[in-house]
Amino acid sequence: MSALLWTLIALPLTVGALLTAAGRRADRAAPAVAVVCAAATLALAVAAALRHPTAEAPLLEDLPVRLAVDGLSGLTAVTVAAITAAVLLFSVGDIGPGESRARFFGLMLLFSGSMLTTVTAASLPVLLMAWEVMGATSWALIGFRWRDPARGHAANTAFLTTRAADLGLYLAAGAALAGGQMNALDLDGLSRTAEPWLSAVTAGVIVAALGKSAQLPFSFWLSRAMRGPSPVSALLHSATMVVAGAYLLLRLEPLLSASGWGGPAVAWTGAATAVLLGLVAVAQTDLKQLLAASSCAQIGFMVMAAGTGSVTGGTVQLMAHAAAKSLAFLVAGAWLTTLGVRTLPALRGSARGHRTAGISFTVSALTLAGIPPLSLWAAKDLLLAGALEKSAWLYAVGLAAGVISAVYAVKALWFVWRPPPEPGTGLPGAPTPSGTGHRGPASASGTGRPAVSPVSGTRPPGEPTPSGARLPRVEAPPLVLLAVACVGLTVLAVPPARDAVARVLGDTAQPVPVAWEFALSAGIALLTSALVWTRGAPALGAPWTDWLRLEAAARLLLVRPTIRVAHALAVFDDRVLDRAADGLARGVLTLARWTDRRVEAGVDRAVEGVASAARALGRWARGPQSGQLHQYLAQTVAAFTVLAIALVLVR
């Protein structure tokens, strides 16, 4: 059983490392090798989900490497492996022969393998190692086309933001060890840590999870991550890094409950992110930025589910979101590759000209909108039922977030299905997407910087979509498969399937939505969608277009003070510590010279005096030493005679 689990994580990690190390020499074989490896990993993940293997290996004394597959990790592992296989199959056509394909496919396999290790980790040391590899590979993938400085800067921003939040896991590990609990670093044992260390563990886990999943206040790094290739966005947003934090919170729901305050804090943070980042998505005119903000919002539902103890609802949301969001990003990447644009006004008519992509995107958007009977409708009702059990206000906020998700999803559909305008006629009748008017290519973060680098075939925004351009044949099958998966997951709305998932997860206390909750959420989603389709999305300007200016706030409140403190420390080092070191060195040299002049001379004279005395004593001692035995005997007799006379006189 353990061999199955070791193979599951070792296969993508090993093949990925070999492809990355091989470099351009393996470019030709890399796509086929990666796709075969991903398919084999999917088969292993399915087998592991059915058999629930465990594995253990020595690492440090009393600190082994522990891996395990249970209900939650099994479903998540299958999701990760399936999305990876679909994305890599799509990448065969998207990443052309002229690029470093071995490096790309190798990094993608490393990325997926690190997520599989994260999912199956049963102890904090293993989780930390996988967590770090995942962050490093995400940096390399976002900056894959590193010759563009903007992409490198975006990769650095994403890496440093998540890396700062990752320090929370180190805090959690240290607090768990300080708590002294037996097997303190086992994930299942963290909830048994004694106070005050329990609160420290909880806080560290929450900070790390919120940073990894781009929840408030860390959400802005996900906007920067859009600089990476579209397949990277599809994998990063759907089933790997961005959902890793939500998965960790679902996994450690007992820890949140044990702390008392962790559950409510996580639930309200997720709800706030779902609402505010949903409004950010509504404000975007760039399709990839809209999808990025919607990822934050949709993952907010998972985080809210973890905070309310709705593990089944959060897991169903994770699976359905993975299929829908990977599909949406792959379609956006296909349009970018084929048409050279990604702004919504420029994409008018793209769904009509590319029916496979258009229908696939429609399925994805309706899933995100929560339109019944698609999968996220069922998932949202499940987790909202858990929210209602905790707080009516939390339920209301979650319901509002569901309404907003329908707004941005239908807004995107409106653009891609509307007939393209005639050249020079503008965009009559189009809903105002952000209140700022059409400004050409959207920026990556609302700051005016170009959202995409110039690519061949780029056309001016607003011109008709060329109907003759077709997607590469290899890109169509994964789109169709993911669309079928989105539709197929609707079975989770049926009580037998939903109850079966709850039994697999061991979530016997999952609240079940009643009929009026289904009717309310469905009615609101349908009504909202109809209004947006007919009247357009509301106009939202700054700060919504600028992602709530979260990056600017982070720079103002954290980056600049840190740089100033570092500068002050550098000045202190140069002007105080450096001068003190120089002064100390000069003082030591002065003391050495004084010692040489005063102390060393006295020591020399003393040594010479001792030597002279030793020589004199030596000469005196040699005096009686004639070497003749009878003289020594006579001296001895004389000495004893004197001693005898002395004794007689004393008596």
Residue, then its C-alpha position, 0 to 999 in steps of 0.5 A: m500500500s505504501a508503494l502506491l502512495w510513494t509512487l503517486i508523489a514520486l512520479p510527477l516530481t521525478v519526471g518533472a525534475l528530469l525534464t527541467a534539468a534536461g533543458r532544450r535537449a528534451d524539448r521535442a519529447a517533453p510534451a508526450v512524456a509529460v502527458v503520459c506522466a500526468a495520465a499515469t499519475l491520475a490513475l495512481a490518484v484514483a487507486a489511492a483514493l479507493r485504497h487509502p494507503t499510508a506511508e512513513a519513512p525516517l527523517l529525523e529522530d522521532l520525526p518521520v516523514r508521514l503521508a496518508v490518503d483519507g476521504l478529503s485528501g483522496l478526492t483532492a488528489v484525484t482533482v489535482a491529477a485530473i486537472t493537471a492532465a487536462v491542462l498539460l494536454f492543452s499545453v501541447g498546442d499552446i506552448g509552441p516548439g519555439e519555447s523551452r517546452a522541457r522546462f515548462f512541462g517539467l516545472m508544471l509536473l513539479f508544481s503538480g507533484s508538490m501539490l499532491t505532496t501537500v494534499t497527502a502530507a500527514s505532518l507539518p514537516v512534510l507539508l512545509m517542504a511541499w509548501e515551499v517547493m510549490g511556492a518556488t515552482s509557481w515563481a518560476l512558472i509565472g516568470f516563465r517568459w523571463r525576458d519580459p521584465a514585467r513578468g519577472h517583477a510579477a513573479n517576484t511580487a507573487f512569491l514574496t507575498t505568499r512567502a511572507a504569509d508562509l512564515g505562519l506555518y513556521l510559527a505554527a510548527g514552533a508553537a506546536l513543538a512548544g506545546g509538548q503534545m505527543n506527536a505534536l507535528d502531526l496534522d491530526g494532533l494540532s487540535r490537541t495542543a494546549e493553550p496558549w500554544l493552540s492559539a499561536v498554531t491556529a493563527g499561523v495556519i490561518v495566515a499561511a492559508l489566507g496568503k496562499s489562497a489569495q484571500l484578503p488582505f493578500s489577494f493582490w498577488l493573484s492579479r500579478a500572477m496573470r502575467g504567466p502563460s495561460p496554462v499556468s493560470a489554469l492550473l494555479h487557480s483551479a487545483t493547485m496553489v491557490v486552493a492549497g490554503a483552502y484545502l489546509l483549512l478544510r483539513l484542519e477544521p478541528l483545529l479551527s473549532a478547538s481554538g474557539w475564535g479560528g472558525p468565525a475569523v476564517a468564515w468572515t474572512g472568506a465571506a468578505t473576500a467572496v463579496l469584495l473580490g467578486l465586485v472587483a471581478v465585476a469591475q474588470t475589462d480584462l478577461k484574465q483579470l476578471l477570472a483572477a478576481s473571481s478565483c479569490a471570490q470563489i475560494g472565499f466560499m471554500v474558506m467560509a465553509a472551513g470556518t463553519g465546519s461545512v467540510t462537504g460543501g467546501t470540498v464539493q466547491l473545491m472540485a467544481h471550482a477546479a473544473a470550471k476555473s481551469l476550463a475558463f482559463l484555458v479558453a481565455g488562453a486559447w482566445l489570446t493565442t488565436l486572436g491576440v486579445r484578452t479584453l472583453p470589448a475586443l472579445r465580442g463575438s469570439a464565442r460565435g467564431h469558436r463554437t467549441a471554446g464558446i460553449s465550453f466557456t459558457v458551461s464554465a461561466l454558468t457554473l461559476a454563476g451558480i445557475p442550477p443545476l450546475s455543480l457550484w449551485a449545489a456546492k454553494d447551497l451546501l456551504l450556505a446551509g452551514a453558514l446559516e446554522k452559525s449565523a443568519w448574517l453570515y448566510a446573508v453575506g454568502l448569499a450576496a456573494g453568490v449574487i455577485s458571482a452571477v453578475y461577473a459570470v454573465k457579464a463575461l458571457w454577454f461580451v463573448w456572445r454578442p455579435p462583433p461591432e462593425p469597424g469604427t462603430g464602437l460598442p453600441g448597447a454594451p453594458t458599461p463594464s467598469g464605469t471607465g469607458h473602453r480604453g483599449p487593452a486593460s492593465a494587469s492591475g488597473t494601473g495603466r500598464p499593458a496587460v499583455s505583451p504584443v503577440s503576433g496577430t494582435r488586432p485593435p480592440g473592438e474590431p470583428t473577431p476573425s471567424g476563420a481562425r481556429l483553435p489547434r486540434v489538440e486544444a479542443p479535447p481538454l476543453v470538451l472533457l472539462a466541460v463534461a466534468c462541470v456538467g457531470l459534477t451536477v450529480l452532487a446536487v442529488p441527495p444520494a451522491r451528496d450523502a455519499v461524499a459526506r460519508v467519504l469525508g466523515d462529515t456526518a454533521q453536514p447541514v443539509p439545505v432545505a427546499w426554500e434555500f435551494a429555491l431562494s439561491a436558484g431564483i436569485a441567480l436566475l433573476t440576476s443573470a437575466l438582469v445582467w444579460t438585458r441591462g448590463a453589469p453595474a458600473l464600478g470604477a476605482p478602487w474596484t478596478d485597481w483590486l481595492r488598491l491592496e498592493a498600494a496599501a501593502r507597499l505603503l504599510l509594509v514594504r516602505p516601512t520595511i525598506r526604511v527600517a532596512h535602510a536605517l539599519a544599513v546606515f547604523d551598520d555603516r556609521v555606528l557598527d562599522r566605526a565601532a569596529d574600526g575604533l576597536a581595531r585601532g584600540v587593540l593595535t594601540l594596546a598591542r604596541w603599549t604591551d610590546r613597549r612596556v610589558e614585553a620588556g619587563v617580561d623579557r628581563a624577568v625571563e633573563g633573570v630567571a635564566s641567570a639564576a638557573r645558570a648560577l644554581g646549576r654551577w653551584a650544584r655541579g660543585p660537589q659532583s666529582g663523579q667519585l663514589h668514595q667522596y659521596l660516601a664520605q659526605t653521607v657519613a659526615a652528614f649522618t655523624v652531624l645528625a647523630i651528635a645533634l640528637v645526643l645533644v638534644r637528649 
